[in-house]
């Protein structure tokens, strides 16, 4: 959208850090799915303005 000059865009990325979290990579992905995705739901969100 922004490259087409149709408005501002923002991309959020959910990422794991198994080393810092003290988990295996698979455990970190499971933790992300169970704890982060419910709080930060994935999807495309569009706010349309009148005018």
C-alpha positions, 0 to 999 in steps of 0.5 A: 500500500505504501509503495503504491502511495495509497497510505502508511503501512506497518509490519509487526513480526513475532519472533522467538529467542530460544537462547535467551528464553532458555528453551529449545527452538521447538519449545520457543515456537510452542511458547510463542503460539500459546502466549504471544499469538493470543495477545498479538493476533495475526492478520491484516488490519485495515483502517479505512478513512472516510473521504 
